[in-house]
Each structure stands twice: as C-alpha cells, then as structure tokens.
Amino acid sequence: MKTISKVLIANRGEIALRIIRACKELEITSVVVFSEVDVDGVWVKKADECYPIMGNPVEAYLNYERIISMAKKADCDAIHPGYGFLSESAEFAEACENNGIIFIGPKAEHIKLFGDKMASKVAMKEIGVPVLEGTDTPITDKTDGEKIAKEIGFPVIIKAAFGGGGRGMRIVKTAKEFSNAFESATNEALKYFGKGDVFIEKYVQNPRHIEVQIIADKFGNVLHLGERDCSIQRRHQKVIEIAPSPRLNESVRKELYRVSTKAMFRLGYESVGTVEFLVDESDNIYFIEMNTRVQVEHPVTEVISGVDIIQRMIEIAEGDKLQFLQEEIKFRGYAIEFRINAENPQMNFMPSTGTITNYLTPGGPGVRLDTSAYDGYEVPSNYDSMIGKLIVWALDWEGVVKKARRALDEYNIDGFATNISLHREIVRDNDFKAGTFNTSYLDKKMESFNLSAKSTIKDEQERTSMLANLIKKIKEHKLVTRS
C-alpha cells in the first residue's frame, strides 16, 4: 500500500474546493493548477500550493501531459480529476500510471469500458443487467440508423456514443422526424466529443432517472450508498437531485442495489462510481450508463449516509480496504441538491456572466452550500454555468421540502441572472411536494412557473432597508433634540 501525501487537483471551482477540504482532513497536502481567468478563485487561495497554466482557459484543464509534468515537479503522489474535464479519460489515467502517479479513480480499463456507451451496455447485458433494446455498435450512417429505428419502433432516442451530459441526444417520436434529429445529434456529438458516432435505443416514456452510488475496493468489496433520484432535468441535464428517491417501490429499490453491486463485483470495479437506470411507469428497470467518477450530486448521498465519498475515494486509491460493511451503513432522512447556475430561466436558460455585487447565503440546521462563489467574484464565461450547489436535509420528505423553501428564500445573488427563481417555484409546486415527478416534469411545468415574481429575499431586503432608514431618522431626531 502506497501512502498518498500530496495530491494535485486537476479541476476548478466548487469540486476543487471540496477535494481540498477532504485532503486537509486526511492531512494530505493539496496542490491546484489554475487558468489565467481563475486567478481569483477561492480554491486557488485555499490550496496549500498553486501553479498557473497560461494560455487557453479550457485547455489548461485538458492538457494532461502538462498537468502530469506539473504534478511531478511539485512532487505529488497522486492526481484527483474531480468531475468533467479529464475525469473520464482513460488516456489520462494510463498516463498517470505510466509516470508513477496514482490516479484517484477507477482503473483505466473500466473508464474506457464505460466511456463507450455501447460496449458498456453489451458488458452489462452479458452479466444479467436489464438494458433497453437498441444498437450494440456505433452508427454514423443516417440510412442505417433510420432502418434500425423502424425495427425498434418509435419513439426512439439517439445518443452520443462517446459522451454524456445530454449532449448529442435527441428524442425521435415519428419516422419523419428522424433525419433532422440524426443530423443534429451527430453534429453536436462531433462538436463536444470529437466523434459523431451515436447509438439508438427504445425511448421510455415518462421514466424516473434513478442512480445507485457504488463504492468498491481492490479486495473485491463492493457496497452501495443508496440511490438518488435525478428525474428533474432540463434538456437531459440534471437540475435537482434527491436521496433517497421519494415514492420508489421498496422492491425496485432493493433490485437496483442488488443489480448494481453484483455487476460491479463481476467486473472487478474499484473506486467510487454511479450506475444509472431508467425506471418506467410499470417499475421495470433499464441500465443506461455508468459514471466512473465522483458525481456532481455526491453531497446528498454523503448527507444521508454519513460517508465522506471523496475521502474514501482517496483511501481506496492508496490501496486501503473498505472500513465498513453494508449493514453498518445507516441511511437517515432525505436530502435535496439544487444546482445553482448562472443562467436566465426567462430567456431559455441563456448562460449569464458578471460580477457578484450582493451575496447572501442560506444557513442554519440541515443546510450545506458547496460553492466557490463570493461577494465580488467574477463568473467567467469559459466554463459550465454551475456556480454552486445548495444541499438541504431533514428527517422526512415534507420537512426537507420546507427546509428547501426556507433556504432558497434566503439565497440571493445579484450581478447576473441565476436559476434560483426556478428552484423557488419548484419547491412550491404541489407535484414536487407530493414527490410525484419524472423526467418530463420540467417540460410540463415551465409555462406555469412565475419566474419574474418578486422573491421573499427581495421583500426581506426591502424591509431591512426601510428599517435602516427608520433607525437613521430616529438617530437624527435624537441628535436634534439633544442640541
């Protein structure tokens, strides 16, 4: 077993800060690399060491040869990739190993397997995991794709073969829509992932998107940390995540756990990972993909399980054996994560940038905020629009929804548009409060949401301002009286 004493974090923003905090508690030296536009990032200030990477702001976090070179110069034992950027690059993991640096994540072979959506689907099907009917090999020819779609039967979904996050994905309801959808999906896949290959599978109407958090060591111990409900999405990108899933049938829950842990044991998986499923209206489950990295939504699992996923990830990379059994993990309460994005929900979620001019954060019992934003921080336009994650916890579902409403009303960011107003509408919606939602929830609800309504926080600010003016006048009056 090799002890890790110094970790380079090949990422930015809130996840870089999250890894720094885990390292500090493990008494590990943290090192960050940062682009020119991230020079004022709070994670840069919090790390034990920091090194700039000049040039293109995005390339700074994608050039793994340069990152590995800097890790060696800084005498780092390991590299943590976070999520996004190089986190699911098998080439990066292999390069780390070839340079004597521990890659804090799964083995390159598993990253490669699950990075190929079709290969992973075939592998999971072979070991008994239920999958959706569809293609097993990449498709680039539109004529072939149309023929396959007709054989499967509409509706179908076209997905990028070598990417995720909702990019290169199109739902096709009828044959006449196929041609345009195929071209649009392949062009987007080529733009974002460098390959226009796609695969086609049967589209499930109104499913829930449920994922299971897996944690496994090199000794064959595979455990789950419960499930998360990621059904509330926009354009196939997650907006809100919940642990555990409200209203999930208990037998379905147990089957998801069984299938996920068995599959990862059979494949010899190591590190943390997330097995993602669709659950249809008849409670049938279908594997859709495996994420071989820490998820954006990992905090809700940490809150209900008490397990620090980042720390366990580091310890597994060192070669440690899991220190607990499945029956020792006790799930408690409900947690919800709200992705806070710099975008305008009233303008088709157009990304927004600017400087934070007034910043008020929520707090109190059961409230966690994972963010690198602060008053005066300038949000760059070069990266993803997410600037933070608000996580709330309570013992029951009704309690956590009320907690969320209160916390979101306390949250205020001025200087540019955010999606906080959308979250405030969601937590007041009757279907959400009842826990009855699926992946079509936002599509159906958006028109009914009043995103321009004055928020509670604005009302509170006005009252505070009025009170301050009143106090000022009282003081002025007393001064006049004394004279």
NUKOL-421324 format. One record per residue (C-alpha): residue number from 1; x, y, z. Coordinates in steps of 0.05 Angstrom, whole numbers, plus 32768, in hexadecimal, padded with zeros to 4 digits. Example, Ala and Ser with C-alpha at 12.3 -4.5 7.8 and 13.67 -1.06 7.14 Angstrom:
SITE   kolke     c1     c2     c3
SITE       1   80F6   7FA6   809C
SITE       2   8111   7FEB   808F
# end
This chain:
SITE   kolke     c1     c2     c3
SITE       1   8000   8000   8000
SITE       2   801C   8044   7FEB
SITE       3   800B   807E   8019
SITE       4   7FF4   80BE   7FF6
SITE       5   8013   80FC   8014
SITE       6   8008   8130   7FDC
SITE       7   7FCF   8135   7FAA
SITE       8   7FCA   8160   7F6C
SITE       9   7F82   8173   7F5C
SITE      10   7F78   8177   7F11
SITE      11   7F38   819F   7F15
SITE      12   7F19   81E1   7F2A
SITE      13   7EDE   8200   7F4F
SITE      14   7EB6   81E0   7F86
SITE      15   7ECF   8199   7F79
SITE      16   7F17   81B0   7F80
SITE      17   7F06   81D1   7FC2
SITE      18   7EE1   8192   7FD8
SITE      19   7F1E   8167   7FCA
SITE      20   7F4B   8199   7FEF
SITE      21   7F20   8192   802D
SITE      22   7F23   8146   802A
SITE      23   7F6E   8149   8023
SITE      24   7F76   8177   805F
SITE      25   7F4E   8148   808C
SITE      26   7F7A   810E   8074
SITE      27   7FB8   8139   8081
SITE      28   7FCB   8136   8037
SITE      29   7FEB   8171   8014
SITE      30   7FBE   818E   7FDE
SITE      31   7FD8   81AB   7F9C
SITE      32   7FAF   81CE   7F67
SITE      33   7FBD   81E4   7F20
SITE      34   7F95   821E   7F06
SITE      35   7F88   8245   7EC6
SITE      36   7F92   828F   7EBC
SITE      37   7F49   829F   7EC7
SITE      38   7F47   8277   7F08
SITE      39   7F7D   829F   7F2B
SITE      40   7F4A   82BA   7F5D
SITE      41   7F2A   8276   7F6A
SITE      42   7F1F   8268   7FB4
SITE      43   7F39   8221   7FAA
SITE      44   7F7B   823F   7F91
SITE      45   7F81   8265   7FD3
SITE      46   7F6D   8229   7FFE
SITE      47   7F9D   81F6   7FE0
SITE      48   7FE1   81EA   8001
SITE      49   8004   81F7   7FBE
SITE      50   7FEC   8213   7F7C
SITE      51   800A   8218   7F37
SITE      52   7FF0   823F   7EFA
SITE      53   7FE7   8222   7EB5
SITE      54   7FEA   8259   7E82
SITE      55   7FC6   8259   7E3F
SITE      56   7F80   8241   7E2C
SITE      57   7F55   823F   7E6C
SITE      58   7F33   81FE   7E59
SITE      59   7F72   81DB   7E3F
SITE      60   7F92   81EA   7E82
SITE      61   7F68   81B3   7EA1
SITE      62   7F6B   8183   7E66
SITE      63   7FB5   817E   7E54
SITE      64   7FC6   8142   7E7F
SITE      65   800F   813E   7E6A
SITE      66   801A   8184   7E85
SITE      67   7FF2   8174   7EC4
SITE      68   801A   8135   7ED1
SITE      69   805B   815B   7EC6
SITE      70   8046   818E   7EFA
SITE      71   8032   8157   7F2A
SITE      72   8077   8138   7F25
SITE      73   8099   817B   7F2F
SITE      74   806F   8186   7F6D
SITE      75   8080   8140   7F87
SITE      76   8037   812A   7F89
SITE      77   8027   80E1   7F97
SITE      78   7FE2   80E4   7F77
SITE      79   7FB2   810B   7F4B
SITE      80   7F68   8113   7F58
SITE      81   7F41   8125   7F19
SITE      82   7EFF   813B   7F3A
SITE      83   7EC6   8139   7F07
SITE      84   7EC4   8151   7EC0
SITE      85   7F04   8163   7E9A
SITE      86   7F34   8126   7E9F
SITE      87   7F0C   80FF   7ED3
SITE      88   7EF6   80CA   7EA2
SITE      89   7F33   80C8   7E76
SITE      90   7F52   8082   7E73
SITE      91   7F8F   80A0   7E51
SITE      92   7F9A   80CF   7E8C
SITE      93   7F93   8097   7EBE
SITE      94   7FC5   806D   7E97
SITE      95   7FF5   80A7   7E90
SITE      96   7FF3   80B2   7EDC
SITE      97   8004   8069   7EE8
SITE      98   803C   8069   7EB5
SITE      99   805A   80A5   7ED8
SITE     100   8057   8086   7F1D
SITE     101   801D   80B1   7F35
SITE     102   7FDE   8095   7F55
SITE     103   7F9F   80A6   7F2F
SITE     104   7F68   80AF   7F64
SITE     105   7F31   808B   7F40
SITE     106   7F22   8049   7F1D
SITE     107   7F52   8020   7EF3
SITE     108   7F5C   8039   7EAC
SITE     109   7F3B   7FFA   7E90
SITE     110   7EFA   800A   7EB4
SITE     111   7EFB   8053   7EA0
SITE     112   7F05   803C   7E58
SITE     113   7ECE   8008   7E5C
SITE     114   7E99   8036   7E7A
SITE     115   7EAF   8071   7E4F
SITE     116   7E96   8048   7E14
SITE     117   7E4A   8047   7E1E
SITE     118   7E3F   800C   7DF1
SITE     119   7E78   7FE1   7E0A
SITE     120   7E61   7FED   7E52
SITE     121   7E19   7FDC   7E3F
SITE     122   7E30   7F9A   7E20
SITE     123   7E5C   7F8A   7E5C
SITE     124   7E24   7F98   7E8D
SITE     125   7DF2   7F6F   7E64
SITE     126   7E22   7F34   7E64
SITE     127   7E23   7F32   7EB0
SITE     128   7DD8   7F36   7EB6
SITE     129   7DCA   7F80   7EBE
SITE     130   7D8A   7F95   7E9A
SITE     131   7D96   7FC6   7E61
SITE     132   7D6C   7FEA   7E2D
SITE     133   7D62   7FCC   7DE9
SITE     134   7D90   7FEE   7DB6
SITE     135   7DD1   7FEE   7D90
SITE     136   7E10   7FCD   7DAB
SITE     137   7E41   7FEE   7D7B
SITE     138   7E4D   8038   7D68
SITE     139   7E26   8056   7D2F
SITE     140   7E3B   808F   7D01
SITE     141   7E10   8081   7CC4
SITE     142   7DCB   80A1   7CC5
SITE     143   7DAB   806C   7C98
SITE     144   7DC2   8034   7CC5
SITE     145   7DA9   805A   7D01
SITE     146   7D64   8065   7CE3
SITE     147   7D5E   801B   7CD3
SITE     148   7D71   8007   7D1A
SITE     149   7D41   803A   7D38
SITE     150   7D07   801E   7D10
SITE     151   7D19   7FD7   7D27
SITE     152   7D1A   7FED   7D70
SITE     153   7CDA   8015   7D68
SITE     154   7CCF   805E   7D78
SITE     155   7CD9   8084   7DA4
SITE     156   7D25   807A   7DA7
SITE     157   7D5E   80A2   7DC4
SITE     158   7D9F   80B3   7DA1
SITE     159   7DDB   80B9   7DD0
SITE     160   7E24   80CC   7DC6
SITE     161   7E4D   808D   7DCB
SITE     162   7E8A   80AF   7DEB
SITE     163   7E6D   80E4   7E19
SITE     164   7E36   80F7   7E49
SITE     165   7E17   8131   7E6E
SITE     166   7DDD   8134   7E3D
SITE     167   7E0A   8149   7E03
SITE     168   7DFE   8125   7DC1
SITE     169   7DBB   810B   7DD9
SITE     170   7D79   8111   7DB4
SITE     171   7D34   80F1   7DBE
SITE     172   7D12   80DC   7D7E
SITE     173   7CC8   80CF   7D82
SITE     174   7CB8   80C1   7D39
SITE     175   7CDD   80A8   7CFA
SITE     176   7CD7   80EC   7CD7
SITE     177   7CFE   810E   7D10
SITE     178   7D38   80DD   7D0D
SITE     179   7D63   80FC   7CD6
SITE     180   7D69   8141   7CF5
SITE     181   7D71   8125   7D3C
SITE     182   7DA8   80F5   7D25
SITE     183   7DD0   812D   7D04
SITE     184   7DC7   815B   7D40
SITE     185   7DDD   8125   7D71
SITE     186   7E1A   8110   7D4A
SITE     187   7E30   8157   7D3D
SITE     188   7E2B   8168   7D87
SITE     189   7E4F   8128   7D9B
SITE     190   7E88   813A   7D6B
SITE     191   7E8C   8180   7D87
SITE     192   7E8F   816D   7DD1
SITE     193   7EB1   8128   7DD0
SITE     194   7EDA   8127   7D90
SITE     195   7EB2   80EC   7D74
SITE     196   7E6E   80EE   7D53
SITE     197   7E5E   80A5   7D61
SITE     198   7E1A   8098   7D81
SITE     199   7DEF   805E   7D96
SITE     200   7DA4   8055   7D94
SITE     201   7D78   8036   7DC8
SITE     202   7D2F   8031   7DDB
SITE     203   7D16   8070   7DFD
SITE     204   7CF3   8066   7E40
SITE     205   7CB8   8095   7E4A
SITE     206   7CB7   80BD   7E8C
SITE     207   7CEB   8094   7EB2
SITE     208   7D0D   80A5   7EF3
SITE     209   7D58   80AC   7EF0
SITE     210   7D75   8086   7F2B
SITE     211   7DBF   807B   7F39
SITE     212   7DE3   8050   7F6C
SITE     213   7E23   8068   7F8E
SITE     214   7E57   8030   7F8F
SITE     215   7E97   802C   7FB7
SITE     216   7EC9   7FF3   7FAD
SITE     217   7F10   7FE1   7FC2
SITE     218   7F46   7FB7   7FA1
SITE     219   7F36   7F7C   7FCE
SITE     220   7EF2   7F6E   7FAE
SITE     221   7EC8   7F92   7FE2
SITE     222   7E8F   7FB6   7FBF
SITE     223   7E5B   7FDF   7FE4
SITE     224   7E24   800F   7FD2
SITE     225   7E15   8052   7FF4
SITE     226   7DCC   8054   7FE0
SITE     227   7DAA   8073   7FA4
SITE     228   7D9E   80B9   7F89
SITE     229   7D63   80D1   7F61
SITE     230   7D7B   80FE   7F28
SITE     231   7D39   8102   7F02
SITE     232   7D32   814E   7F03
SITE     233   7D5A   8160   7EC6
SITE     234   7D5D   8193   7E8F
SITE     235   7D75   817D   7E4A
SITE     236   7D8C   813B   7E69
SITE     237   7DB8   8161   7E9B
SITE     238   7DAC   815A   7EE5
SITE     239   7D8F   8195   7F0B
SITE     240   7D7C   8177   7F4E
SITE     241   7D93   8136   7F70
SITE     242   7D73   8113   7FAA
SITE     243   7D88   80DC   7FDA
SITE     244   7D65   80AE   7FE4
SITE     245   7D31   80AE   7FAD
SITE     246   7CEC   80C0   7FC8
SITE     247   7CB5   808E   7FB6
SITE     248   7CE4   805A   7F9A
SITE     249   7CC8   8014   7FA3
SITE     250   7CF1   7FF0   7FD8
SITE     251   7CF9   7FB0   7FAF
SITE     252   7D12   7FDA   7F74
SITE     253   7D43   7FFD   7FA2
SITE     254   7D5F   7FBB   7FBB
SITE     255   7D65   7FA0   7F74
SITE     256   7D8B   7FDE   7F5E
SITE     257   7DBC   7FD4   7F97
SITE     258   7DC4   7F8A   7F88
SITE     259   7DCF   7F92   7F3E
SITE     260   7E00   7FCC   7F46
SITE     261   7E2D   7FAC   7F7B
SITE     262   7E2C   7F68   7F58
SITE     263   7E40   7F88   7F15
SITE     264   7E79   7FAF   7F33
SITE     265   7E92   7F72   7F58
SITE     266   7E90   7F48   7F19
SITE     267   7EB7   7F7C   7EF3
SITE     268   7EEB   7F86   7F2A
SITE     269   7EDC   7FD0   7F30
SITE     270   7F05   7FFB   7F60
SITE     271   7EF9   8041   7F7C
SITE     272   7EB6   8067   7F7F
SITE     273   7E86   8067   7F45
SITE     274   7E3D   8070   7F33
SITE     275   7E11   803E   7F0F
SITE     276   7DD7   8062   7EED
SITE     277   7D93   8046   7EDC
SITE     278   7D4F   8058   7EBF
SITE     279   7D13   803F   7EE6
SITE     280   7CD4   803E   7EBB
SITE     281   7C8C   8047   7ECF
SITE     282   7C85   7FFC   7EDB
SITE     283   7CC3   7FFB   7F08
SITE     284   7CEF   7FD8   7ED5
SITE     285   7D38   7FEC   7EDB
SITE     286   7D69   7FF7   7EA2
SITE     287   7DB4   8006   7EA7
SITE     288   7DC8   8044   7E7F
SITE     289   7E0F   8055   7E93
SITE     290   7E46   8052   7EC8
SITE     291   7E6B   8090   7EDF
SITE     292   7EB3   807F   7EF3
SITE     293   7EBF   80BD   7F1E
SITE     294   7EA4   80E4   7F58
SITE     295   7E60   8101   7F46
SITE     296   7E4B   8149   7F4C
SITE     297   7E13   8131   7F79
SITE     298   7E3F   8108   7FA9
SITE     299   7E2F   8136   7FE5
SITE     300   7DE7   811D   7FED
SITE     301   7E01   80D7   7FF5
SITE     302   7E35   80EE   8027
SITE     303   7E00   8112   8050
SITE     304   7DD1   80D5   8057
SITE     305   7E08   80A1   805F
SITE     306   7E3D   80C5   8087
SITE     307   7E73   80AC   8057
SITE     308   7EA6   80DE   803C
SITE     309   7EA9   80C6   7FF4
SITE     310   7EE6   80F0   7FE1
SITE     311   7F0F   80D7   801C
SITE     312   7EFC   808F   800E
SITE     313   7F10   8099   7FC5
SITE     314   7F55   80B0   7FDA
SITE     315   7F5E   8077   800C
SITE     316   7F48   8043   7FD9
SITE     317   7F7C   805F   7FA8
SITE     318   7FB0   8055   7FDE
SITE     319   7F9D   800C   7FE1
SITE     320   7F74   800D   8021
SITE     321   7F3E   7FDB   802E
SITE     322   7EF7   7FF5   803B
SITE     323   7EF1   8001   8086
SITE     324   7EA6   7FF1   808B
SITE     325   7E74   7FBC   8076
SITE     326   7E33   7FC7   8050
SITE     327   7E08   7FBC   808E
SITE     328   7E30   7FF0   80B4
SITE     329   7E1A   8028   8085
SITE     330   7DDB   8047   80A1
SITE     331   7DB3   8076   8075
SITE     332   7D8F   80AE   8098
SITE     333   7D5E   80E1   807E
SITE     334   7D59   8103   803A
SITE     335   7D89   8132   8017
SITE     336   7D7F   815F   7FDA
SITE     337   7DB4   8180   7FB0
SITE     338   7DA4   81BE   7F86
SITE     339   7DD6   81CF   7F4F
SITE     340   7DE0   821A   7F50
SITE     341   7DF0   8231   7F0A
SITE     342   7E02   8274   7EEC
SITE     343   7DCB   8273   7EB8
SITE     344   7D89   8296   7EA9
SITE     345   7D4B   8268   7EAD
SITE     346   7D21   829F   7E8E
SITE     347   7D4D   82A0   7E4F
SITE     348   7D50   8256   7E3F
SITE     349   7D86   824D   7E74
SITE     350   7DB9   8277   7E50
SITE     351   7DFC   8276   7E76
SITE     352   7E0B   82B6   7E9A
SITE     353   7E4C   82D3   7EB4
SITE     354   7E60   830E   7EDF
SITE     355   7E79   8322   7F24
SITE     356   7E53   8311   7F63
SITE     357   7E3E   8353   7F81
SITE     358   7E14   833B   7FBB
SITE     359   7E1B   82F5   7FD8
SITE     360   7DF0   82D9   8010
SITE     361   7DF6   828F   801F
SITE     362   7DC5   8261   8044
SITE     363   7DD8   823D   8084
SITE     364   7DBC   821C   80C2
SITE     365   7DB0   81D3   80D5
SITE     366   7DAF   81A3   809A
SITE     367   7DCB   81D3   8067
SITE     368   7E0D   81C8   8041
SITE     369   7E28   81F5   800A
SITE     370   7E5F   81DA   7FDB
SITE     371   7E77   8216   7FB3
SITE     372   7EB4   823F   7FA1
SITE     373   7E8C   827F   7F97
SITE     374   7E93   82BC   7FC4
SITE     375   7E81   8306   7FC5
SITE     376   7EA9   8327   7F8E
SITE     377   7EB9   82E7   7F68
SITE     378   7EB7   82EE   7F1D
SITE     379   7E98   82B2   7EFA
SITE     380   7EC0   82A0   7EBC
SITE     381   7E9E   828F   7E7A
SITE     382   7ECE   8257   7E69
SITE     383   7EB0   821E   7E92
SITE     384   7E70   81FC   7EA6
SITE     385   7E3B   822A   7EC3
SITE     386   7E36   8207   7F07
SITE     387   7E51   8234   7F3F
SITE     388   7E3A   820C   7F7C
SITE     389   7E0F   81D7   7F9B
SITE     390   7DDD   81E1   7FD3
SITE     391   7DD1   81A2   7FFB
SITE     392   7D9A   819C   8030
SITE     393   7D89   8163   805F
SITE     394   7D50   8150   808D
SITE     395   7D35   8111   80AD
SITE     396   7CF9   810A   807F
SITE     397   7CE4   8120   8039
SITE     398   7CB3   8155   804F
SITE     399   7CE8   8172   807D
SITE     400   7D1E   8175   8048
SITE     401   7CF0   8198   8017
SITE     402   7CE0   81CD   804B
SITE     403   7D2A   81D3   805B
SITE     404   7D39   81DC   8011
SITE     405   7D05   8213   800B
SITE     406   7D22   8239   8046
SITE     407   7D6A   8231   802F
SITE     408   7D5B   8247   7FE7
SITE     409   7D36   8284   8001
SITE     410   7D75   8297   8028
SITE     411   7DA2   828F   7FEB
SITE     412   7DB0   82CE   7FC3
SITE     413   7DE3   82DB   7F8C
SITE     414   7DE4   831F   7F69
SITE     415   7E0D   8333   7F2C
SITE     416   7DF2   8302   7EF9
SITE     417   7DB8   82D2   7EEE
SITE     418   7DB5   828F   7F13
SITE     419   7D83   8255   7F15
SITE     420   7D73   825F   7F5F
SITE     421   7D2E   827A   7F4B
SITE     422   7D20   8238   7F27
SITE     423   7D32   820F   7F65
SITE     424   7D04   823B   7F90
SITE     425   7CCB   822B   7F61
SITE     426   7CD9   81E0   7F60
SITE     427   7CD9   81D8   7FAC
SITE     428   7C95   81FA   7FAF
SITE     429   7C77   81CD   7F79
SITE     430   7C44   819B   7F92
SITE     431   7C5F   8161   7F68
SITE     432   7CA5   816C   7F83
SITE     433   7C8B   8171   7FCA
SITE     434   7C67   812F   7FBF
SITE     435   7CA6   810F   7FA3
SITE     436   7C84   80FE   7F62
SITE     437   7CB1   8110   7F28
SITE     438   7CD7   80F1   7EEE
SITE     439   7D07   8108   7EB7
SITE     440   7CCF   812F   7E94
SITE     441   7CC0   8158   7ED2
SITE     442   7CE2   8199   7EBD
SITE     443   7CC8   8195   7E75
SITE     444   7C81   8193   7E90
SITE     445   7C8A   81C7   7EC7
SITE     446   7CB5   81FF   7EAA
SITE     447   7C7C   8227   7E8C
SITE     448   7C56   8227   7ECF
SITE     449   7C91   8241   7EF7
SITE     450   7C94   828B   7F07
SITE     451   7CDE   8298   7F01
SITE     452   7CD7   82E4   7F04
SITE     453   7CB2   82E6   7F47
SITE     454   7CD4   830E   7F7D
SITE     455   7CF7   82DE   7FAC
SITE     456   7CF2   82DB   7FF7
SITE     457   7D3A   82EF   7FFD
SITE     458   7D2C   8330   7FD7
SITE     459   7CF2   833E   8005
SITE     460   7D20   8333   8041
SITE     461   7D54   8361   8022
SITE     462   7D20   8398   801A
SITE     463   7D09   8390   8062
SITE     464   7D52   8392   8079
SITE     465   7D5F   83D1   8050
SITE     466   7D20   83F2   806C
SITE     467   7D34   83E0   80B3
SITE     468   7D7A   83FC   80A8
SITE     469   7D5D   843E   808E
SITE     470   7D2D   8440   80C9
SITE     471   7D66   8436   80FB
SITE     472   7D8F   846B   80D8
SITE     473   7D55   849D   80DE
SITE     474   7D4B   848D   8128
SITE     475   7D95   8499   8136
SITE     476   7D93   84DB   810F
SITE     477   7D55   84EF   8137
SITE     478   7D77   84DF   817A
SITE     479   7DB4   8507   8165
SITE     480   7D89   8543   8155
SITE     481   7D64   853D   8197
SITE     482   7DA4   853A   81C0
SITE     483   7DBD   857A   81A0
# end
